[in-house]
Amino acid sequence: MAKISGKIAVVTGASSGIGRATAEALARVGFAVFGTSRRPNGDAPVGVTMLACDVTDDESVKTLVSTVLSKTARIDLLVNNAGIGLIGGAEESSIEQIKALFDVNLLGVMRATNAVLPSMRERRAGLIINMGSVLGIVPAPYSAYYSATKHALEGYSESLDHETRAFNVRVSVIEPAFTRSVFDQNALEPDQKLEPYEKSRADARALMSDVMPTADLPEVVADVVVAAATAKHPKRRYTAGKLARQISILRRFAPAGTFDKNLRRQMRLPA
């Protein structure tokens, strides 16, 4: 892959998992990369400058962007990767917990994007890559609210891409499936657990644990981000990994009843 020279990238949630792999992959192809986490420590990704940023805090996001612009005078690429999961029945979460999830996974993307867009518009160049999920295009029992954030991200990203194209700024979404990381281990527990959902919730977590040993490595997703970031004409959507591609194709072409039965079987739900 051709080396990129002189371009600046910002990657949120870069301390571990997909974000870390993405930041390092972009650095390897020549981007000057600024990664973020809420509390950066000494274990920074290779070749990446880490800065503190809480995507749920307006001032923190504005400070991040102004700091990068003061050092570089430009941001060519924003990768909105920061996110958290939630596994449980939809009935089991309080509205406050749901708001907190959306604050990170959706509003955090919007804060970072709105902070970066003015400089991209002024330069009439830039790319925004949002880390979506196949759960943004398929149902996700016992991940209803996480799935909702990713469905919303799909709509937001597509609409935004139409708006910003006039300024030569594009928006792409990456759609991975299961990826080996601590994401599933760090997923939130519902804050209003109900006994009727206990077994199904446990089964959903067990399923996540079972698929992780054979799930895609974060580097698989990172390579797709690099492909989008270095493309002459970035696509609006990129699936990442074999399973994600299969799910995307099935969702588009399989009969609804067949897809539904297969999903319930995979999720270990009664027919």
C-alpha positions as CSV (number, residue, x, y, z in Angstrom):
1,M,0.0,0.0,0.0
2,A,1.3,3.5,-0.9
3,K,2.7,5.5,1.9
4,I,0.8,8.6,3.0
5,S,3.0,11.7,3.7
6,G,2.1,14.7,5.8
7,K,-1.5,13.7,6.6
8,I,-2.9,14.0,10.1
9,A,-5.3,11.5,11.7
10,V,-7.2,11.5,14.9
11,V,-8.5,8.2,16.3
12,T,-10.8,8.2,19.4
13,G,-10.7,5.3,21.8
14,A,-7.2,4.3,20.7
15,S,-5.9,2.8,23.9
16,S,-7.0,-0.8,23.1
17,G,-8.7,-3.1,20.7
18,I,-9.8,-1.9,17.2
19,G,-8.8,1.7,18.1
20,R,-5.3,0.8,19.0
21,A,-4.8,-1.4,16.0
22,T,-6.2,1.3,13.7
23,A,-4.0,4.0,15.1
24,E,-0.9,1.9,14.7
25,A,-1.9,0.8,11.2
26,L,-2.4,4.4,10.1
27,A,1.0,5.4,11.6
28,R,2.7,2.6,9.6
29,V,1.4,3.9,6.3
30,G,2.6,7.4,7.1
31,F,-0.2,9.3,8.9
32,A,0.8,11.4,11.9
33,V,-1.7,9.9,14.3
34,F,-3.2,11.4,17.5
35,G,-5.0,8.8,19.5
36,T,-7.3,9.5,22.4
37,S,-8.5,7.8,25.6
38,R,-10.1,9.2,28.7
39,R,-6.9,8.6,30.8
40,P,-3.8,8.0,28.6
41,N,-1.1,6.0,30.3
42,G,2.4,5.0,29.4
43,D,1.3,2.1,27.1
44,A,0.7,4.2,24.0
45,P,0.2,2.6,20.6
46,V,3.4,2.4,18.5
47,G,4.1,5.6,16.6
48,V,1.0,7.4,18.0
49,T,0.7,10.5,20.2
50,M,-1.9,10.0,22.8
51,L,-4.1,12.8,24.2
52,A,-6.8,12.8,26.8
53,C,-10.4,13.1,25.6
54,D,-13.8,12.2,27.0
55,V,-16.2,12.1,24.0
56,T,-19.1,12.7,26.3
57,D,-17.7,16.1,27.3
58,D,-18.1,19.0,24.9
59,E,-15.2,21.0,26.3
60,S,-12.9,17.9,26.3
61,V,-13.6,17.3,22.6
62,K,-13.1,20.9,21.7
63,T,-9.8,21.0,23.6
64,L,-8.6,17.9,21.8
65,V,-9.3,19.3,18.3
66,S,-7.9,22.7,19.1
67,T,-4.7,21.1,20.5
68,V,-4.2,19.0,17.4
69,L,-4.9,22.0,15.1
70,S,-2.5,24.1,17.0
71,K,0.3,21.5,16.4
72,T,-0.6,20.6,12.9
73,A,-2.9,23.3,11.4
74,R,-5.0,20.5,9.8
75,I,-6.9,17.3,10.4
76,D,-7.2,15.1,7.3
77,L,-8.9,12.1,8.9
78,L,-11.1,11.5,11.9
79,V,-11.8,7.9,13.0
80,N,-14.7,7.9,15.5
81,N,-14.0,4.6,17.3
82,A,-14.7,5.2,21.0
83,G,-17.7,3.1,22.1
84,I,-19.1,0.8,24.8
85,G,-21.4,-2.2,24.8
86,L,-24.4,-3.3,26.8
87,I,-25.7,-6.8,27.0
88,G,-29.1,-7.4,28.5
89,G,-32.9,-7.4,27.8
90,A,-34.2,-4.1,26.6
91,E,-36.6,-4.0,29.5
92,E,-33.7,-4.2,32.0
93,S,-32.0,-0.8,31.4
94,S,-33.1,2.5,32.9
95,I,-33.5,5.5,30.7
96,E,-30.4,7.0,32.4
97,Q,-28.3,4.0,31.4
98,I,-29.6,4.2,27.8
99,K,-28.8,7.9,27.7
100,A,-25.3,7.2,28.9
101,L,-24.8,4.5,26.1
102,F,-26.0,6.9,23.4
103,D,-23.9,9.6,24.8
104,V,-20.7,7.7,24.1
105,N,-21.7,5.7,21.0
106,L,-23.6,8.3,19.0
107,L,-23.4,11.7,20.6
108,G,-19.7,11.2,21.1
109,V,-19.3,10.7,17.4
110,M,-21.4,13.8,16.7
111,R,-19.3,15.9,19.1
112,A,-16.0,14.9,17.6
113,T,-17.4,15.3,14.0
114,N,-18.8,18.8,14.7
115,A,-15.5,19.9,16.2
116,V,-13.5,18.7,13.3
117,L,-15.8,19.7,10.4
118,P,-15.2,23.4,10.3
119,S,-11.4,23.0,9.6
120,M,-12.2,20.3,7.0
121,R,-14.8,22.5,5.3
122,E,-12.4,25.5,5.2
123,R,-9.7,23.4,3.6
124,R,-12.3,21.6,1.4
125,A,-10.7,18.2,2.2
126,G,-11.2,15.5,4.7
127,L,-12.5,12.1,5.6
128,I,-14.6,11.0,8.6
129,I,-14.7,7.2,9.4
130,N,-17.3,6.0,11.9
131,M,-16.9,2.7,13.5
132,G,-20.2,1.0,13.1
133,S,-21.1,-2.7,13.3
134,V,-23.1,-5.4,11.5
135,L,-25.4,-4.9,14.4
136,G,-26.3,-1.6,12.7
137,I,-27.9,-3.5,9.9
138,V,-29.3,-6.6,11.6
139,P,-31.3,-7.2,14.8
140,A,-29.4,-7.9,17.9
141,P,-31.4,-9.6,20.7
142,Y,-30.0,-8.7,24.1
143,S,-28.1,-5.9,22.6
144,A,-31.0,-3.8,21.6
145,Y,-29.7,-0.4,22.8
146,Y,-26.1,-1.0,21.5
147,S,-27.7,-2.1,18.2
148,A,-29.9,1.1,18.2
149,T,-26.8,3.3,18.6
150,K,-25.3,1.6,15.5
151,H,-28.5,1.8,13.5
152,A,-28.6,5.5,14.3
153,L,-25.0,5.9,13.4
154,E,-25.7,4.4,9.9
155,G,-28.4,6.9,9.2
156,Y,-26.4,9.8,10.6
157,S,-23.3,8.9,8.6
158,E,-25.2,8.5,5.3
159,S,-27.1,11.8,5.7
160,L,-23.9,13.6,6.7
161,D,-22.0,12.3,3.7
162,H,-24.6,13.9,1.4
163,E,-24.3,17.2,3.2
164,T,-20.5,17.4,3.3
165,R,-19.7,16.1,-0.1
166,A,-20.1,19.7,-1.4
167,F,-17.0,20.6,0.6
168,N,-15.0,17.6,-0.6
169,V,-15.4,15.9,2.8
170,R,-16.6,12.3,2.8
171,V,-18.0,10.0,5.5
172,S,-17.6,6.3,5.6
173,V,-18.8,3.6,8.0
174,I,-16.9,0.4,8.9
175,E,-19.0,-2.6,9.8
176,P,-17.2,-5.3,11.7
177,A,-18.7,-8.4,13.2
178,F,-17.3,-10.2,16.3
179,T,-13.7,-8.9,16.9
180,R,-11.2,-10.3,19.4
181,S,-10.8,-7.6,22.1
182,V,-11.8,-6.8,25.7
183,F,-15.0,-5.1,24.3
184,D,-17.3,-7.9,25.3
185,Q,-15.7,-8.2,28.7
186,N,-16.1,-4.5,29.3
187,A,-19.7,-4.4,28.1
188,L,-22.1,-2.9,30.6
189,E,-24.5,-4.9,32.7
190,P,-28.1,-3.7,32.7
191,D,-28.8,-1.7,35.8
192,Q,-32.4,-3.0,36.4
193,K,-31.9,-6.8,36.0
194,L,-35.1,-8.9,35.8
195,E,-35.2,-12.6,36.7
196,P,-37.2,-13.7,33.5
197,Y,-34.2,-12.5,31.4
198,E,-31.5,-14.1,33.5
199,K,-30.9,-17.2,31.5
200,S,-31.2,-15.5,28.1
201,R,-28.9,-12.8,29.2
202,A,-26.3,-15.3,30.4
203,D,-26.7,-17.2,27.1
204,A,-26.0,-14.1,25.2
205,R,-22.8,-13.4,27.2
206,A,-21.8,-17.1,26.8
207,L,-22.3,-16.9,23.0
208,M,-20.0,-13.8,22.9
209,S,-17.3,-15.8,24.9
210,D,-17.7,-18.8,22.7
211,V,-17.1,-16.9,19.4
212,M,-14.2,-14.8,20.6
213,P,-11.5,-17.4,20.1
214,T,-12.3,-17.6,16.3
215,A,-13.4,-13.9,15.9
216,D,-11.5,-11.5,13.6
217,L,-8.4,-9.9,15.1
218,P,-8.6,-6.1,15.5
219,E,-6.0,-5.8,12.8
220,V,-8.5,-7.1,10.2
221,V,-10.7,-4.1,11.0
222,A,-7.7,-1.8,11.1
223,D,-6.7,-2.8,7.6
224,V,-10.2,-1.9,6.3
225,V,-9.9,1.5,7.9
226,V,-6.5,2.0,6.2
227,A,-8.0,1.0,2.9
228,A,-10.8,3.5,3.3
229,A,-8.4,6.2,4.5
230,T,-6.1,5.8,1.5
231,A,-8.8,5.3,-1.2
232,K,-9.0,7.9,-3.9
233,H,-12.8,7.6,-3.7
234,P,-13.8,6.2,-0.3
235,K,-17.0,4.1,-0.2
236,R,-19.8,4.9,2.1
237,R,-19.7,1.5,3.8
238,Y,-17.1,-1.2,4.3
239,T,-17.7,-4.5,5.9
240,A,-14.7,-5.8,7.8
241,G,-14.1,-9.6,8.0
242,K,-15.6,-12.7,6.4
243,L,-18.5,-13.0,8.8
244,A,-19.5,-9.4,8.5
245,R,-19.6,-9.8,4.7
246,Q,-21.7,-12.9,5.0
247,I,-24.2,-11.3,7.4
248,S,-24.5,-8.3,5.1
249,I,-25.2,-10.4,2.1
250,L,-27.7,-12.6,3.9
251,R,-29.5,-9.5,5.3
252,R,-29.9,-8.1,1.8
253,F,-30.8,-11.3,-0.2
254,A,-32.2,-14.0,2.2
255,P,-36.0,-14.2,2.7
256,A,-37.0,-12.5,5.9
257,G,-38.4,-15.7,7.5
258,T,-35.2,-17.6,6.7
259,F,-33.0,-14.8,8.1
260,D,-35.1,-14.6,11.2
261,K,-35.0,-18.4,11.9
262,N,-31.2,-18.4,11.3
263,L,-30.7,-15.5,13.6
264,R,-32.7,-17.1,16.4
265,R,-30.8,-20.3,16.0
266,Q,-27.5,-18.5,16.2
267,M,-28.5,-16.6,19.2
268,R,-29.8,-19.8,20.9
269,L,-33.3,-18.5,21.2
270,P,-36.4,-20.7,21.0
271,A,-38.0,-21.0,17.5
